[in-house]
Amino acid sequence: MYTALVSLLIGATAGVVWTLLDLWKGWQMGIVLCILVFMVAFFVISRIISRRIEPEFLAVQKQMQAGATRSAIQGLEALLPMARWQVMLKGQIYAQLGCLQYTLGDDKDAAESLTRASRRSAEAQLFLAALQVRQKQIDQAKKTLEDTIAFNKKQMLPYNALAWLLVKEGERKEAIDVLLRAEKADKDSEATKDNLNRVQNGKKLNMKRFGMSWYALKLENPPASMRQAPPGMPRRGFRQKRKGGKR
């Protein structure tokens, strides 16, 4: 990463100069100075980069909210060169890219992005697991979900998604074990309690409580009440004007 290299160069230069000038405590202080200058330089450069890319991220967020997904993807791709300068930025960019590409149905591009996404991004890893399920890579999907749980122990959707997959594969005992782990991580999760009770009683899981966070994975179709109306169709409760201007 360029920020670390530049910071190290600045710190090393400061340490070498101090040592060559044979100032107080010579090379010992030169080493200390090198470390201190490195840390300060790293912090300052990181802050400068953050301030530079923040407006770009905000623009991408606005495009996403406006439904301009293709434009948002282009904006994120334009930010990738900056990832050389910022810690963990590349993983964050690929996480958002993969989620957007998956939503658009670009499975090939989504797979490439999601495999490069930060493993701490639960959303990106859930999309990756969903893609693996749809491509019949069941064992890989299970591993992806287990890894997601390891990095996101307090988030309930990865546990329930894994349990859903296990039940789908006929592995009810394993699904119960996963949901018991989830219940231990969050005793107040009503969705987990309900699904645990369902699996123990031989029923299928109910993922509706997780809303579009679940249905966006395309593993189940959302109920009619959660589906968006086709473009141009008036929303329920909206009365169109009749001809002549009367309502």
HELIX and SHEET records of a PDB file:
HELIX    1   1 TYR A    2  LEU A   20  1                                  19    
HELIX    2   2 GLY A   26  GLN A   65  1                                  40    
HELIX    3   3 THR A   69  LEU A   79  1                                  11    
HELIX    4   4 LEU A   80  ARG A   84  5                                   5    
HELIX    5   5 LEU A   89  LEU A  104  1                                  16    
HELIX    6   6 ASP A  107  ARG A  116  1                                  10    
HELIX    7   7 ALA A  122  ARG A  134  1                                  13    
HELIX    8   8 ILE A  138  PHE A  151  1                                  14    
HELIX    9   9 MET A  156  LYS A  168  1                                  13    
HELIX   10  10 ARG A  172  ALA A  185  1                                  14    
HELIX   11  11 GLU A  190  GLN A  200  1                                  11    
HELIX   12  12 LYS A  208  PHE A  210  5                                   3    
HELIX   13  13 MET A  212  TYR A  215  1                                   4    
HELIX   14  14 ALA A  224  MET A  226  5                                   3    
END                                                                             
